Amino acid sequence: MLAKLTAKNQLTLPKSVTNKIAPTEYFDIKVENGQIVLTPVKIQQSDAVRAKLAALDLSEQDVIDAVAWAREPRSQVQ
């Protein structure tokens, strides 16, 4: 079975292949002995939040400070 790599480095997996695995959006990708190996992974919501925090370079203390700030009582604006 063939799959074509596009000019944008995109690859479409044949439906006959994806029908044989559990529904997934993400794949772990590695190269072994010159072959590309795709392994389906399920991203947990907490993992996505941790990844976003890491990308923003936020520390645990930054999160604690933000939650404390959000919980501070505010005077009503008139």
Phi, psi and omega per residue, in radians:
M1 nan 2.374 -3.115
L2 -1.922 2.594 2.998
A3 -2.369 2.394 -3.073
K4 -1.710 2.325 3.039
L5 -1.471 2.180 -3.103
T6 -1.422 3.024 3.115
A7 -1.100 -0.394 3.122
K8 -1.646 0.293 -3.131
N9 1.067 0.569 3.086
Q10 -1.786 2.555 -3.105
L11 -2.324 2.277 3.091
T12 -1.742 2.194 3.119
L13 -1.445 2.347 3.136
P14 -1.083 2.466 -3.134
K15 -1.014 -0.614 3.133
S16 -1.099 -0.418 3.088
V17 -1.471 -0.853 -3.085
T18 -1.178 -0.423 3.085
N19 -1.189 -0.305 -3.090
K20 -1.578 -0.035 3.126
I21 -2.154 2.877 3.086
A22 -1.134 2.584 3.117
P23 -0.987 2.298 -3.129
T24 -2.671 2.687 3.084
E25 -1.823 -0.442 -3.000
Y26 -2.111 2.595 3.108
F27 -2.322 2.410 2.949
D28 -1.380 2.358 -3.071
I29 -2.125 2.298 3.032
K30 -2.553 2.821 3.114
V31 -1.936 2.192 3.111
E32 -2.250 2.099 3.114
N33 0.891 0.751 3.101
G34 1.365 0.119 3.123
Q35 -1.984 2.510 3.067
I36 -1.538 2.202 -3.133
V37 -2.008 2.156 3.109
L38 -1.872 2.262 3.092
T39 -2.155 2.109 3.131
P40 -1.065 2.392 3.065
V41 -2.301 2.613 3.092
K42 -1.889 2.048 -3.137
I43 -1.452 2.160 3.072
Q44 -1.399 2.578 -3.129
Q45 -0.976 -0.710 -3.137
S46 -1.120 -0.600 3.094
D47 -1.131 -0.675 3.129
A48 -1.143 -0.693 3.111
V49 -1.139 -0.781 3.116
R50 -1.065 -0.706 3.128
A51 -1.116 -0.707 3.133
K52 -1.147 -0.757 3.108
L53 -1.091 -0.706 3.120
A54 -1.112 -0.711 3.141
A55 -1.143 -0.568 3.124
L56 -1.453 -0.091 -3.126
D57 1.018 0.691 3.103
L58 -1.578 2.412 3.092
S59 -1.592 2.952 3.084
E60 -1.078 -0.644 3.120
Q61 -1.150 -0.637 3.075
D62 -1.025 -0.730 -3.139
V63 -1.167 -0.777 3.121
I64 -1.042 -0.785 3.128
D65 -1.096 -0.716 -3.126
A66 -1.154 -0.723 3.116
V67 -1.140 -0.751 3.106
A68 -1.063 -0.750 3.122
W69 -1.081 -0.750 -3.114
A70 -1.156 -0.478 -3.119
R71 -1.520 -0.144 3.126
E72 -1.136 2.406 3.089
P73 -1.140 2.455 -3.132
R74 -2.003 2.499 3.010
S75 -1.347 2.549 -3.117
Q76 -1.291 2.377 3.112
V77 -1.511 2.269 -3.140
Q78 -1.930 nan nan
